[in-house]
Amino acid sequence: MPPRQAETEFSRAPFPHWFALTGCGWLMATEALTGCWYAWHESRVPPAVAWHVAWPKTAAHFKQGEFAERTLALLKFNDGATASWAADGG
């Protein structure tokens, strides 16, 4: 008995194998080229400027504080400080 028409339609691939291989190759090439493009452009970026704050420790009511644990967890910074003081004129 010959196979039914529905069985033969489902037994073949929905698209050729070369199409899938070409698509995978295209994805790998675009990922590699994008990575190279970003690496090249980021290598030309100047380094970040390092700066710090000179606290006015002689100001009226100067008080150096501590960050709350939640703030430290949210900001995820390496080094930081907080302070408050009264400026001239209130």
N, C-alpha and C positions, 0 to 999 in steps of 0.2 A: 504494500500500500504506500503511495507517495506521501511525503510530508505535507502537512497543511500549509496554506499560504501564510498564516499568522506566525507559525514557528520559524519560517525562513526569514521573515522580515526582522524578527528580534534577534536572530543569530548573527547578523552582521553588525559591524561597528557603526555608530551614528555619524561618524566622520572619519576620513582617512587617518592612518597612523602618522603619516608625514606631517599632517596638519597639527597634531598634538605635539610632536617633537619640535616643529618650528615655533610653536607658541611657547614652549618651555625654554627654548634657546633665546627667543626674543625677551622673555622675562629676565633670564639670567644676564643677558647683555645690557638691558636697561638698568638693572640693579647695579651692575659693576660700573657702568658709565656714570650713573648718578653719584655713586660713592666717590669715584675719582674726581668728578666735578666739584663736589663739596669739599673734599680734602684739598684740592688745589686752591680753591677760593679762600678757605679758612686758613691756609698757610700764609696768605698775604695780609691777614688782619693783624694790625699792631697789637701788642700785648696790652692788657688792661692796666689802667693807671692805679697805682697803689696810693691810698690817701688815709689820713687819720684825723681825728678831731683833737684840737688843743682845748681841753676843757678850761673854762674860766674859774679855776679853783679859788681865786681870791674874791669872787663875786659874792654879794650878800646872799645868805641862805643857801649856799652851794651844798648839794647833797648828791652823792653818787649812789645809784640804786642798783637793783638786781632785776633781771628779767624773770618773769614767771615761767614755770616749766612748760606750760602750754605754748607760750610765745617762742621759747627755744625749739620746741618740737615743730611748730608751724614754719618758722623762718629757716631752720636748718643751716645756720651760718657757722663759720669757724671761729670768729672773734667778734665780740660786740660789747658795748657798754651803754648805760643809760644814766642820765643825771638831770637834775633840775636846780634852778637858782632864780633869784629875783633880779630882773634887769633894772637898769636905771629908769626911773619914772614909773615903776610899778610892774 
